Amino acid sequence: MSQPSFDVEARWPELFDQLDADQRRAVVRSLAAGWHEGWEPNREDVADLIDYTR
C-alpha cells in the first residue's frame, strides 16, 4: 500500500510564488504538521496561511 503524497507546492504553485524561501519552508512545515494528524488542506486554507505569513 502506497503512502499518500503531501505536496501542496505542486498543487497550488501560484500561491507559493509570492513567498521567499524561509516563508515557504514555514508554510509547508505548518501544513505538514496538520496533514500528519489527518487534516487535508484545501486551497483556501493554504491561501489563508500564506496571506498570514506574508
All heavy atoms as atom14 arrays in JSON, in Angstrom:
{
  "sequence": "MSQPSFDVEARWPELFDQLDADQRRAVVRSLAAGWHEGWEPNREDVADLIDYTR",
  "atom14_mask": [
    [1, 1, 1, 1, 1, 1, 1, 1, 0, 0, 0, 0, 0, 0],
    [1, 1, 1, 1, 1, 1, 0, 0, 0, 0, 0, 0, 0, 0],
    [1, 1, 1, 1, 1, 1, 1, 1, 1, 0, 0, 0, 0, 0],
    [1, 1, 1, 1, 1, 1, 1, 0, 0, 0, 0, 0, 0, 0],
    [1, 1, 1, 1, 1, 1, 0, 0, 0, 0, 0, 0, 0, 0],
    [1, 1, 1, 1, 1, 1, 1, 1, 1, 1, 1, 0, 0, 0],
    [1, 1, 1, 1, 1, 1, 1, 1, 0, 0, 0, 0, 0, 0],
    [1, 1, 1, 1, 1, 1, 1, 0, 0, 0, 0, 0, 0, 0],
    [1, 1, 1, 1, 1, 1, 1, 1, 1, 0, 0, 0, 0, 0],
    [1, 1, 1, 1, 1, 0, 0, 0, 0, 0, 0, 0, 0, 0],
    [1, 1, 1, 1, 1, 1, 1, 1, 1, 1, 1, 0, 0, 0],
    [1, 1, 1, 1, 1, 1, 1, 1, 1, 1, 1, 1, 1, 1],
    [1, 1, 1, 1, 1, 1, 1, 0, 0, 0, 0, 0, 0, 0],
    [1, 1, 1, 1, 1, 1, 1, 1, 1, 0, 0, 0, 0, 0],
    [1, 1, 1, 1, 1, 1, 1, 1, 0, 0, 0, 0, 0, 0],
    [1, 1, 1, 1, 1, 1, 1, 1, 1, 1, 1, 0, 0, 0],
    [1, 1, 1, 1, 1, 1, 1, 1, 0, 0, 0, 0, 0, 0],
    [1, 1, 1, 1, 1, 1, 1, 1, 1, 0, 0, 0, 0, 0],
    [1, 1, 1, 1, 1, 1, 1, 1, 0, 0, 0, 0, 0, 0],
    [1, 1, 1, 1, 1, 1, 1, 1, 0, 0, 0, 0, 0, 0],
    [1, 1, 1, 1, 1, 0, 0, 0, 0, 0, 0, 0, 0, 0],
    [1, 1, 1, 1, 1, 1, 1, 1, 0, 0, 0, 0, 0, 0],
    [1, 1, 1, 1, 1, 1, 1, 1, 1, 0, 0, 0, 0, 0],
    [1, 1, 1, 1, 1, 1, 1, 1, 1, 1, 1, 0, 0, 0],
    [1, 1, 1, 1, 1, 1, 1, 1, 1, 1, 1, 0, 0, 0],
    [1, 1, 1, 1, 1, 0, 0, 0, 0, 0, 0, 0, 0, 0],
    [1, 1, 1, 1, 1, 1, 1, 0, 0, 0, 0, 0, 0, 0],
    [1, 1, 1, 1, 1, 1, 1, 0, 0, 0, 0, 0, 0, 0],
    [1, 1, 1, 1, 1, 1, 1, 1, 1, 1, 1, 0, 0, 0],
    [1, 1, 1, 1, 1, 1, 0, 0, 0, 0, 0, 0, 0, 0],
    [1, 1, 1, 1, 1, 1, 1, 1, 0, 0, 0, 0, 0, 0],
    [1, 1, 1, 1, 1, 0, 0, 0, 0, 0, 0, 0, 0, 0],
    [1, 1, 1, 1, 1, 0, 0, 0, 0, 0, 0, 0, 0, 0],
    [1, 1, 1, 1, 0, 0, 0, 0, 0, 0, 0, 0, 0, 0],
    [1, 1, 1, 1, 1, 1, 1, 1, 1, 1, 1, 1, 1, 1],
    [1, 1, 1, 1, 1, 1, 1, 1, 1, 1, 0, 0, 0, 0],
    [1, 1, 1, 1, 1, 1, 1, 1, 1, 0, 0, 0, 0, 0],
    [1, 1, 1, 1, 0, 0, 0, 0, 0, 0, 0, 0, 0, 0],
    [1, 1, 1, 1, 1, 1, 1, 1, 1, 1, 1, 1, 1, 1],
    [1, 1, 1, 1, 1, 1, 1, 1, 1, 0, 0, 0, 0, 0],
    [1, 1, 1, 1, 1, 1, 1, 0, 0, 0, 0, 0, 0, 0],
    [1, 1, 1, 1, 1, 1, 1, 1, 0, 0, 0, 0, 0, 0],
    [1, 1, 1, 1, 1, 1, 1, 1, 1, 1, 1, 0, 0, 0],
    [1, 1, 1, 1, 1, 1, 1, 1, 1, 0, 0, 0, 0, 0],
    [1, 1, 1, 1, 1, 1, 1, 1, 0, 0, 0, 0, 0, 0],
    [1, 1, 1, 1, 1, 1, 1, 0, 0, 0, 0, 0, 0, 0],
    [1, 1, 1, 1, 1, 0, 0, 0, 0, 0, 0, 0, 0, 0],
    [1, 1, 1, 1, 1, 1, 1, 1, 0, 0, 0, 0, 0, 0],
    [1, 1, 1, 1, 1, 1, 1, 1, 0, 0, 0, 0, 0, 0],
    [1, 1, 1, 1, 1, 1, 1, 1, 0, 0, 0, 0, 0, 0],
    [1, 1, 1, 1, 1, 1, 1, 1, 0, 0, 0, 0, 0, 0],
    [1, 1, 1, 1, 1, 1, 1, 1, 1, 1, 1, 1, 0, 0],
    [1, 1, 1, 1, 1, 1, 1, 0, 0, 0, 0, 0, 0, 0],
    [1, 1, 1, 1, 1, 1, 1, 1, 1, 1, 1, 0, 0, 0]
  ],
  "atom14_positions": [
    [[0.85, -1.19, 0.0], [0.0, 0.0, 0.0], [0.89, 1.24, 0.0], [1.78, 1.38, 0.82], [-0.89, -0.04, 1.23], [-1.85, 1.08, 1.32], [-2.91, 0.75, 2.75], [-4.08, 2.0, 2.54], [0.0, 0.0, 0.0], [0.0, 0.0, 0.0], [0.0, 0.0, 0.0], [0.0, 0.0, 0.0], [0.0, 0.0, 0.0], [0.0, 0.0, 0.0]],
    [[0.66, 2.15, -0.92], [1.49, 3.35, -1.01], [1.05, 4.42, -0.02], [-0.11, 4.5, 0.36], [1.45, 3.9, -2.43], [0.18, 4.4, -2.72], [0.0, 0.0, 0.0], [0.0, 0.0, 0.0], [0.0, 0.0, 0.0], [0.0, 0.0, 0.0], [0.0, 0.0, 0.0], [0.0, 0.0, 0.0], [0.0, 0.0, 0.0], [0.0, 0.0, 0.0]],
    [[2.02, 5.22, 0.37], [1.75, 6.34, 1.28], [1.11, 7.48, 0.5], [1.48, 7.73, -0.65], [3.07, 6.84, 1.9], [3.7, 5.87, 2.84], [2.98, 5.83, 4.17], [2.34, 6.78, 4.56], [3.05, 4.71, 4.84], [0.0, 0.0, 0.0], [0.0, 0.0, 0.0], [0.0, 0.0, 0.0], [0.0, 0.0, 0.0], [0.0, 0.0, 0.0]],
    [[0.15, 8.19, 1.11], [-0.41, 9.37, 0.44], [0.67, 10.44, 0.29], [1.6, 10.51, 1.08], [-1.53, 9.84, 1.36], [-1.32, 9.15, 2.65], [-0.45, 7.96, 2.4], [0.0, 0.0, 0.0], [0.0, 0.0, 0.0], [0.0, 0.0, 0.0], [0.0, 0.0, 0.0], [0.0, 0.0, 0.0], [0.0, 0.0, 0.0], [0.0, 0.0, 0.0]],
    [[0.54, 11.25, -0.74], [1.53, 12.28, -1.02], [1.1, 13.62, -0.45], [-0.07, 13.98, -0.49], [1.7, 12.38, -2.54], [2.55, 13.45, -2.85], [0.0, 0.0, 0.0], [0.0, 0.0, 0.0], [0.0, 0.0, 0.0], [0.0, 0.0, 0.0], [0.0, 0.0, 0.0], [0.0, 0.0, 0.0], [0.0, 0.0, 0.0], [0.0, 0.0, 0.0]],
    [[2.08, 14.35, 0.06], [1.83, 15.7, 0.56], [2.74, 16.63, -0.21], [3.93, 16.71, 0.04], [2.12, 15.79, 2.05], [1.9, 17.18, 2.59], [0.63, 17.61, 2.89], [2.96, 18.04, 2.79], [0.41, 18.89, 3.37], [2.75, 19.33, 3.28], [1.48, 19.74, 3.57], [0.0, 0.0, 0.0], [0.0, 0.0, 0.0], [0.0, 0.0, 0.0]],
    [[2.19, 17.32, -1.19], [2.98, 18.28, -1.95], [2.09, 19.46, -2.33], [1.66, 19.59, -3.48], [3.6, 17.64, -3.18], [4.7, 18.5, -3.77], [4.88, 19.65, -3.32], [5.38, 18.03, -4.69], [0.0, 0.0, 0.0], [0.0, 0.0, 0.0], [0.0, 0.0, 0.0], [0.0, 0.0, 0.0], [0.0, 0.0, 0.0], [0.0, 0.0, 0.0]],
    [[1.8, 20.3, -1.35], [0.92, 21.44, -1.59], [1.54, 22.45, -2.55], [0.82, 23.14, -3.26], [0.51, 22.14, -0.27], [-0.37, 21.24, 0.56], [1.72, 22.59, 0.51], [0.0, 0.0, 0.0], [0.0, 0.0, 0.0], [0.0, 0.0, 0.0], [0.0, 0.0, 0.0], [0.0, 0.0, 0.0], [0.0, 0.0, 0.0], [0.0, 0.0, 0.0]],
    [[2.86, 22.51, -2.59], [3.51, 23.43, -3.53], [3.24, 23.02, -4.97], [3.09, 23.89, -5.84], [5.01, 23.47, -3.28], [5.38, 24.16, -1.99], [6.88, 24.19, -1.78], [7.5, 25.17, -2.24], [7.4, 23.25, -1.19], [0.0, 0.0, 0.0], [0.0, 0.0, 0.0], [0.0, 0.0, 0.0], [0.0, 0.0, 0.0], [0.0, 0.0, 0.0]],
    [[3.18, 21.74, -5.24], [2.89, 21.27, -6.6], [1.41, 21.45, -6.94], [1.07, 21.68, -8.1], [3.28, 19.81, -6.74], [0.0, 0.0, 0.0], [0.0, 0.0, 0.0], [0.0, 0.0, 0.0], [0.0, 0.0, 0.0], [0.0, 0.0, 0.0], [0.0, 0.0, 0.0], [0.0, 0.0, 0.0], [0.0, 0.0, 0.0], [0.0, 0.0, 0.0]],
    [[0.53, 21.36, -5.94], [-0.9, 21.51, -6.19], [-1.29, 22.95, -6.47], [-2.16, 23.22, -7.29], [-1.7, 20.99, -4.98], [-1.67, 19.49, -4.87], [-2.31, 19.01, -3.61], [-3.76, 19.15, -3.66], [-4.55, 18.82, -2.64], [-4.06, 18.34, -1.53], [-5.84, 18.97, -2.76], [0.0, 0.0, 0.0], [0.0, 0.0, 0.0], [0.0, 0.0, 0.0]],
    [[-0.67, 23.89, -5.75], [-1.0, 25.31, -5.89], [0.26, 26.16, -5.98], [0.52, 27.03, -5.14], [-1.87, 25.76, -4.72], [-3.13, 24.98, -4.59], [-4.17, 24.95, -5.47], [-3.48, 24.09, -3.53], [-5.15, 24.09, -5.01], [-4.76, 23.55, -3.82], [-2.86, 23.69, -2.36], [-5.4, 22.65, -2.99], [-3.49, 22.79, -1.54], [-4.75, 22.27, -1.86]],
    [[1.06, 25.99, -7.01], [2.34, 26.71, -7.1], [2.18, 28.22, -7.15], [3.03, 28.96, -6.66], [2.98, 26.17, -8.37], [1.84, 25.62, -9.17], [0.82, 25.15, -8.17], [0.0, 0.0, 0.0], [0.0, 0.0, 0.0], [0.0, 0.0, 0.0], [0.0, 0.0, 0.0], [0.0, 0.0, 0.0], [0.0, 0.0, 0.0], [0.0, 0.0, 0.0]],
    [[1.07, 28.69, -7.72], [0.86, 30.14, -7.83], [0.74, 30.8, -6.47], [1.07, 31.98, -6.32], [-0.39, 30.43, -8.68], [-1.71, 30.1, -8.03], [-2.11, 28.62, -8.03], [-1.34, 27.77, -8.5], [-3.2, 28.33, -7.53], [0.0, 0.0, 0.0], [0.0, 0.0, 0.0], [0.0, 0.0, 0.0], [0.0, 0.0, 0.0], [0.0, 0.0, 0.0]],
    [[0.3, 30.07, -5.46], [0.2, 30.64, -4.12], [1.58, 30.81, -3.49], [1.82, 31.77, -2.76], [-0.65, 29.74, -3.22], [-2.11, 29.56, -3.63], [-2.81, 28.6, -2.68], [-2.84, 30.9, -3.65], [0.0, 0.0, 0.0], [0.0, 0.0, 0.0], [0.0, 0.0, 0.0], [0.0, 0.0, 0.0], [0.0, 0.0, 0.0], [0.0, 0.0, 0.0]],
    [[2.49, 29.89, -3.79], [3.81, 29.91, -3.18], [4.78, 30.86, -3.88], [5.82, 31.18, -3.33], [4.38, 28.49, -3.14], [3.71, 27.63, -2.11], [2.54, 26.95, -2.41], [4.23, 27.5, -0.84], [1.9, 26.17, -1.47], [3.6, 26.72, 0.12], [2.44, 26.06, -0.19], [0.0, 0.0, 0.0], [0.0, 0.0, 0.0], [0.0, 0.0, 0.0]],
    [[4.43, 31.32, -5.08], [5.31, 32.22, -5.84], [5.6, 33.51, -5.09], [6.66, 34.1, -5.28], [4.69, 32.57, -7.2], [4.76, 31.43, -8.18], [5.52, 30.47, -7.94], [4.03, 31.48, -9.19], [0.0, 0.0, 0.0], [0.0, 0.0, 0.0], [0.0, 0.0, 0.0], [0.0, 0.0, 0.0], [0.0, 0.0, 0.0], [0.0, 0.0, 0.0]],
    [[4.71, 33.93, -4.24], [4.86, 35.21, -3.56], [5.67, 35.12, -2.26], [5.83, 36.12, -1.57], [3.48, 35.81, -3.3], [2.53, 34.87, -2.58], [1.09, 35.32, -2.69], [0.81, 36.5, -2.61], [0.18, 34.38, -2.85], [0.0, 0.0, 0.0], [0.0, 0.0, 0.0], [0.0, 0.0, 0.0], [0.0, 0.0, 0.0], [0.0, 0.0, 0.0]],
    [[6.19, 33.94, -1.94], [6.94, 33.75, -0.7], [8.43, 33.63, -0.95], [8.85, 33.1, -1.97], [6.47, 32.46, 0.01], [5.0, 32.39, 0.41], [4.71, 31.03, 1.02], [4.63, 33.51, 1.36], [0.0, 0.0, 0.0], [0.0, 0.0, 0.0], [0.0, 0.0, 0.0], [0.0, 0.0, 0.0], [0.0, 0.0, 0.0], [0.0, 0.0, 0.0]],
    [[9.23, 34.07, 0.03], [10.66, 33.8, -0.06], [10.92, 32.39, 0.5], [9.99, 31.72, 0.97], [11.48, 34.88, 0.65], [11.26, 34.94, 2.16], [10.95, 33.9, 2.8], [11.43, 36.04, 2.73], [0.0, 0.0, 0.0], [0.0, 0.0, 0.0], [0.0, 0.0, 0.0], [0.0, 0.0, 0.0], [0.0, 0.0, 0.0], [0.0, 0.0, 0.0]],
    [[12.15, 31.95, 0.45], [12.47, 30.57, 0.83], [12.12, 30.27, 2.29], [11.59, 29.19, 2.59], [13.95, 30.29, 0.57], [0.0, 0.0, 0.0], [0.0, 0.0, 0.0], [0.0, 0.0, 0.0], [0.0, 0.0, 0.0], [0.0, 0.0, 0.0], [0.0, 0.0, 0.0], [0.0, 0.0, 0.0], [0.0, 0.0, 0.0], [0.0, 0.0, 0.0]],
    [[12.41, 31.2, 3.19], [12.1, 30.97, 4.62], [10.6, 30.9, 4.86], [10.12, 30.06, 5.61], [12.72, 32.07, 5.49], [14.23, 31.98, 5.56], [14.79, 30.87, 5.36], [14.86, 33.02, 5.81], [0.0, 0.0, 0.0], [0.0, 0.0, 0.0], [0.0, 0.0, 0.0], [0.0, 0.0, 0.0], [0.0, 0.0, 0.0], [0.0, 0.0, 0.0]],
    [[9.86, 31.8, 4.24], [8.41, 31.79, 4.38], [7.82, 30.5, 3.82], [6.93, 29.9, 4.4], [7.79, 32.99, 3.67], [8.08, 34.31, 4.31], [7.63, 35.47, 3.45], [7.77, 35.45, 2.22], [7.1, 36.5, 4.09], [0.0, 0.0, 0.0], [0.0, 0.0, 0.0], [0.0, 0.0, 0.0], [0.0, 0.0, 0.0], [0.0, 0.0, 0.0]],
    [[8.33, 30.07, 2.68], [7.86, 28.85, 2.03], [8.05, 27.65, 2.95], [7.14, 26.85, 3.14], [8.63, 28.66, 0.73], [8.19, 27.48, -0.1], [9.04, 27.38, -1.35], [8.89, 28.55, -2.19], [8.2, 28.57, -3.32], [7.64, 27.48, -3.78], [8.09, 29.68, -4.02], [0.0, 0.0, 0.0], [0.0, 0.0, 0.0], [0.0, 0.0, 0.0]],
    [[9.24, 27.53, 3.54], [9.5, 26.41, 4.46], [8.57, 26.46, 5.66], [8.06, 25.43, 6.1], [10.96, 26.43, 4.92], [11.92, 25.79, 3.94], [13.3, 25.6, 4.54], [13.94, 26.87, 4.92], [14.62, 27.64, 4.08], [14.72, 27.3, 2.81], [15.16, 28.76, 4.5], [0.0, 0.0, 0.0], [0.0, 0.0, 0.0], [0.0, 0.0, 0.0]],
    [[8.35, 27.63, 6.21], [7.48, 27.77, 7.38], [6.05, 27.34, 7.05], [5.4, 26.64, 7.84], [7.51, 29.2, 7.9], [0.0, 0.0, 0.0], [0.0, 0.0, 0.0], [0.0, 0.0, 0.0], [0.0, 0.0, 0.0], [0.0, 0.0, 0.0], [0.0, 0.0, 0.0], [0.0, 0.0, 0.0], [0.0, 0.0, 0.0], [0.0, 0.0, 0.0]],
    [[5.56, 27.76, 5.9], [4.19, 27.4, 5.5], [4.08, 25.9, 5.28], [3.15, 25.25, 5.77], [3.77, 28.19, 4.24], [2.5, 27.62, 3.63], [3.59, 29.67, 4.56], [0.0, 0.0, 0.0], [0.0, 0.0, 0.0], [0.0, 0.0, 0.0], [0.0, 0.0, 0.0], [0.0, 0.0, 0.0], [0.0, 0.0, 0.0], [0.0, 0.0, 0.0]],
    [[5.03, 25.32, 4.56], [4.98, 23.88, 4.29], [5.06, 23.09, 5.58], [4.32, 22.12, 5.77], [6.09, 23.47, 3.29], [6.21, 21.96, 3.18], [5.82, 24.08, 1.92], [0.0, 0.0, 0.0], [0.0, 0.0, 0.0], [0.0, 0.0, 0.0], [0.0, 0.0, 0.0], [0.0, 0.0, 0.0], [0.0, 0.0, 0.0], [0.0, 0.0, 0.0]],
    [[5.92, 23.49, 6.5], [6.03, 22.79, 7.8], [4.72, 22.86, 8.57], [4.28, 21.87, 9.15], [7.17, 23.37, 8.63], [8.52, 22.81, 8.29], [9.55, 23.15, 9.35], [9.62, 24.58, 9.6], [10.58, 25.38, 9.18], [11.59, 24.9, 8.5], [10.56, 26.66, 9.43], [0.0, 0.0, 0.0], [0.0, 0.0, 0.0], [0.0, 0.0, 0.0]],
    [[4.11, 24.02, 8.59], [2.84, 24.18, 9.3], [1.75, 23.3, 8.7], [1.01, 22.63, 9.42], [2.38, 25.63, 9.28], [3.27, 26.45, 9.97], [0.0, 0.0, 0.0], [0.0, 0.0, 0.0], [0.0, 0.0, 0.0], [0.0, 0.0, 0.0], [0.0, 0.0, 0.0], [0.0, 0.0, 0.0], [0.0, 0.0, 0.0], [0.0, 0.0, 0.0]],
    [[1.66, 23.31, 7.38], [0.66, 22.48, 6.71], [0.94, 20.99, 6.9], [0.02, 20.2, 7.12], [0.61, 22.82, 5.22], [0.13, 24.24, 4.89], [0.39, 24.54, 3.43], [-1.33, 24.42, 5.24], [0.0, 0.0, 0.0], [0.0, 0.0, 0.0], [0.0, 0.0, 0.0], [0.0, 0.0, 0.0], [0.0, 0.0, 0.0], [0.0, 0.0, 0.0]],
    [[2.21, 20.61, 6.84], [2.58, 19.2, 7.01], [2.24, 18.7, 8.41], [1.82, 17.55, 8.58], [4.06, 19.0, 6.72], [0.0, 0.0, 0.0], [0.0, 0.0, 0.0], [0.0, 0.0, 0.0], [0.0, 0.0, 0.0], [0.0, 0.0, 0.0], [0.0, 0.0, 0.0], [0.0, 0.0, 0.0], [0.0, 0.0, 0.0], [0.0, 0.0, 0.0]],
    [[2.43, 19.55, 9.41], [2.11, 19.14, 10.78], [0.64, 18.76, 10.9], [0.29, 17.74, 11.5], [2.46, 20.26, 11.76], [0.0, 0.0, 0.0], [0.0, 0.0, 0.0], [0.0, 0.0, 0.0], [0.0, 0.0, 0.0], [0.0, 0.0, 0.0], [0.0, 0.0, 0.0], [0.0, 0.0, 0.0], [0.0, 0.0, 0.0], [0.0, 0.0, 0.0]],
    [[-0.23, 19.56, 10.33], [-1.66, 19.24, 10.35], [-1.99, 18.02, 9.52], [-2.8, 17.17, 9.9], [0.0, 0.0, 0.0], [0.0, 0.0, 0.0], [0.0, 0.0, 0.0], [0.0, 0.0, 0.0], [0.0, 0.0, 0.0], [0.0, 0.0, 0.0], [0.0, 0.0, 0.0], [0.0, 0.0, 0.0], [0.0, 0.0, 0.0], [0.0, 0.0, 0.0]],
    [[-1.33, 17.9, 8.37], [-1.55, 16.77, 7.48], [-1.19, 15.45, 8.16], [-1.89, 14.46, 8.02], [-0.76, 16.98, 6.21], [-0.94, 15.92, 5.18], [-2.02, 15.75, 4.37], [-0.01, 14.9, 4.83], [-1.81, 14.68, 3.53], [-0.59, 14.13, 3.8], [1.25, 14.56, 5.3], [0.07, 13.06, 3.22], [1.89, 13.48, 4.72], [1.29, 12.75, 3.69]],
    [[-0.11, 15.45, 8.92], [0.3, 14.24, 9.64], [-0.7, 13.84, 10.71], [-0.74, 12.68, 11.13], [1.69, 14.41, 10.26], [2.79, 14.26, 9.26], [3.11, 13.07, 8.66], [3.65, 15.17, 8.74], [4.11, 13.25, 7.82], [4.45, 14.52, 7.85], [0.0, 0.0, 0.0], [0.0, 0.0, 0.0], [0.0, 0.0, 0.0], [0.0, 0.0, 0.0]],
    [[-1.52, 14.77, 11.13], [-2.57, 14.49, 12.11], [-3.89, 14.09, 11.46], [-4.88, 13.88, 12.13], [-2.79, 15.7, 13.02], [-1.59, 16.07, 13.86], [-1.24, 14.98, 14.86], [-2.16, 14.36, 15.43], [-0.04, 14.74, 15.07], [0.0, 0.0, 0.0], [0.0, 0.0, 0.0], [0.0, 0.0, 0.0], [0.0, 0.0, 0.0], [0.0, 0.0, 0.0]],
    [[-3.91, 14.03, 10.12], [-5.1, 13.58, 9.42], [-5.88, 14.66, 8.7], [-6.9, 14.39, 8.06], [0.0, 0.0, 0.0], [0.0, 0.0, 0.0], [0.0, 0.0, 0.0], [0.0, 0.0, 0.0], [0.0, 0.0, 0.0], [0.0, 0.0, 0.0], [0.0, 0.0, 0.0], [0.0, 0.0, 0.0], [0.0, 0.0, 0.0], [0.0, 0.0, 0.0]],
    [[-5.41, 15.9, 8.76], [-6.1, 17.02, 8.12], [-5.65, 17.11, 6.67], [-4.48, 16.99, 6.34], [-5.77, 18.3, 8.87], [-6.21, 19.56, 8.21], [-7.48, 19.98, 7.99], [-5.36, 20.59, 7.68], [-7.48, 21.2, 7.36], [-6.19, 21.59, 7.16], [-3.98, 20.74, 7.6], [-5.69, 22.74, 6.57], [-3.48, 21.88, 7.01], [-4.33, 22.87, 6.5]],
    [[-6.58, 17.33, 5.76], [-6.28, 17.51, 4.34], [-6.47, 18.98, 3.98], [-7.6, 19.46, 3.92], [-7.21, 16.63, 3.49], [-6.94, 16.7, 2.02], [-5.62, 16.07, 1.61], [-5.19, 15.1, 2.24], [-5.01, 16.58, 0.64], [0.0, 0.0, 0.0], [0.0, 0.0, 0.0], [0.0, 0.0, 0.0], [0.0, 0.0, 0.0], [0.0, 0.0, 0.0]],
    [[-5.38, 19.72, 3.76], [-5.53, 21.15, 3.45], [-6.2, 21.36, 2.09], [-5.99, 20.59, 1.17], [-4.09, 21.67, 3.43], [-3.25, 20.48, 3.17], [-3.98, 19.3, 3.75], [0.0, 0.0, 0.0], [0.0, 0.0, 0.0], [0.0, 0.0, 0.0], [0.0, 0.0, 0.0], [0.0, 0.0, 0.0], [0.0, 0.0, 0.0], [0.0, 0.0, 0.0]],
    [[-7.0, 22.41, 2.02], [-7.61, 22.79, 0.74], [-6.99, 24.12, 0.3], [-6.23, 24.74, 1.03], [-9.14, 22.87, 0.86], [-9.58, 23.87, 1.89], [-9.13, 25.01, 1.92], [-10.47, 23.45, 2.77], [0.0, 0.0, 0.0], [0.0, 0.0, 0.0], [0.0, 0.0, 0.0], [0.0, 0.0, 0.0], [0.0, 0.0, 0.0], [0.0, 0.0, 0.0]],
    [[-7.31, 24.53, -0.89], [-6.69, 25.73, -1.45], [-6.94, 26.97, -0.59], [-6.04, 27.79, -0.39], [-7.19, 25.97, -2.88], [-6.42, 27.07, -3.59], [-6.94, 27.31, -5.0], [-6.07, 28.14, -5.77], [-5.86, 29.43, -5.58], [-6.48, 30.05, -4.61], [-5.03, 30.11, -6.35], [0.0, 0.0, 0.0], [0.0, 0.0, 0.0], [0.0, 0.0, 0.0]],
    [[-8.15, 27.1, -0.09], [-8.48, 28.26, 0.74], [-7.64, 28.28, 2.02], [-7.14, 29.34, 2.42], [-9.96, 28.26, 1.07], [-10.4, 29.49, 1.85], [-11.89, 29.51, 2.13], [-12.62, 28.64, 1.63], [-12.31, 30.41, 2.86], [0.0, 0.0, 0.0], [0.0, 0.0, 0.0], [0.0, 0.0, 0.0], [0.0, 0.0, 0.0], [0.0, 0.0, 0.0]],
    [[-7.47, 27.13, 2.66], [-6.64, 27.06, 3.87], [-5.2, 27.46, 3.57], [-4.58, 28.22, 4.34], [-6.63, 25.64, 4.45], [-7.98, 25.19, 4.96], [-8.8, 26.04, 5.36], [-8.21, 23.96, 4.98], [0.0, 0.0, 0.0], [0.0, 0.0, 0.0], [0.0, 0.0, 0.0], [0.0, 0.0, 0.0], [0.0, 0.0, 0.0], [0.0, 0.0, 0.0]],
    [[-4.67, 26.96, 2.47], [-3.29, 27.27, 2.09], [-3.16, 28.77, 1.78], [-2.23, 29.42, 2.25], [-2.85, 26.4, 0.9], [-1.46, 26.81, 0.41], [-2.86, 24.92, 1.29], [0.0, 0.0, 0.0], [0.0, 0.0, 0.0], [0.0, 0.0, 0.0], [0.0, 0.0, 0.0], [0.0, 0.0, 0.0], [0.0, 0.0, 0.0], [0.0, 0.0, 0.0]],
    [[-4.1, 29.31, 1.04], [-4.05, 30.74, 0.7], [-4.14, 31.6, 1.96], [-3.41, 32.6, 2.07], [-5.19, 31.08, -0.26], [0.0, 0.0, 0.0], [0.0, 0.0, 0.0], [0.0, 0.0, 0.0], [0.0, 0.0, 0.0], [0.0, 0.0, 0.0], [0.0, 0.0, 0.0], [0.0, 0.0, 0.0], [0.0, 0.0, 0.0], [0.0, 0.0, 0.0]],
    [[-4.98, 31.23, 2.9], [-5.1, 31.98, 4.15], [-3.8, 31.97, 4.94], [-3.37, 33.01, 5.46], [-6.23, 31.44, 5.02], [-7.61, 31.77, 4.49], [-7.73, 32.65, 3.6], [-8.58, 31.15, 4.97], [0.0, 0.0, 0.0], [0.0, 0.0, 0.0], [0.0, 0.0, 0.0], [0.0, 0.0, 0.0], [0.0, 0.0, 0.0], [0.0, 0.0, 0.0]],
    [[-3.16, 30.81, 5.04], [-1.9, 30.72, 5.77], [-0.81, 31.52, 5.08], [-0.02, 32.21, 5.74], [-1.48, 29.26, 5.95], [-0.19, 29.04, 6.75], [-0.27, 29.67, 8.14], [0.12, 27.57, 6.85], [0.0, 0.0, 0.0], [0.0, 0.0, 0.0], [0.0, 0.0, 0.0], [0.0, 0.0, 0.0], [0.0, 0.0, 0.0], [0.0, 0.0, 0.0]],
    [[-0.78, 31.47, 3.77], [0.21, 32.25, 3.03], [-0.03, 33.74, 3.2], [0.92, 34.51, 3.43], [0.21, 31.83, 1.55], [0.89, 30.46, 1.42], [0.92, 32.87, 0.67], [0.82, 29.85, 0.05], [0.0, 0.0, 0.0], [0.0, 0.0, 0.0], [0.0, 0.0, 0.0], [0.0, 0.0, 0.0], [0.0, 0.0, 0.0], [0.0, 0.0, 0.0]],
    [[-1.27, 34.18, 3.15], [-1.57, 35.6, 3.4], [-1.12, 36.03, 4.78], [-0.56, 37.1, 4.96], [-3.07, 35.87, 3.23], [-3.51, 35.85, 1.78], [-2.64, 35.91, 0.88], [-4.73, 35.75, 1.54], [0.0, 0.0, 0.0], [0.0, 0.0, 0.0], [0.0, 0.0, 0.0], [0.0, 0.0, 0.0], [0.0, 0.0, 0.0], [0.0, 0.0, 0.0]],
    [[-1.37, 35.18, 5.76], [-0.97, 35.5, 7.14], [0.56, 35.56, 7.24], [1.11, 36.43, 7.91], [-1.53, 34.43, 8.09], [-1.16, 34.68, 9.52], [-1.81, 35.64, 10.27], [-0.14, 33.95, 10.12], [-1.45, 35.88, 11.59], [0.22, 34.18, 11.43], [-0.43, 35.15, 12.16], [-0.08, 35.38, 13.46], [0.0, 0.0, 0.0], [0.0, 0.0, 0.0]],
    [[1.22, 34.66, 6.58], [2.69, 34.59, 6.63], [3.33, 35.81, 5.98], [4.32, 36.33, 6.46], [3.19, 33.31, 5.92], [2.64, 32.18, 6.6], [4.7, 33.21, 5.94], [0.0, 0.0, 0.0], [0.0, 0.0, 0.0], [0.0, 0.0, 0.0], [0.0, 0.0, 0.0], [0.0, 0.0, 0.0], [0.0, 0.0, 0.0], [0.0, 0.0, 0.0]],
    [[2.74, 36.29, 4.88], [3.29, 37.45, 4.19], [3.13, 38.67, 5.05], [3.88, 39.56, 5.11], [2.62, 37.7, 2.85], [2.98, 36.66, 1.84], [2.38, 36.91, 0.47], [0.99, 37.29, 0.53], [0.48, 38.36, -0.08], [1.21, 39.12, -0.81], [-0.78, 38.64, 0.01], [0.0, 0.0, 0.0], [0.0, 0.0, 0.0], [0.0, 0.0, 0.0]]
  ]
}
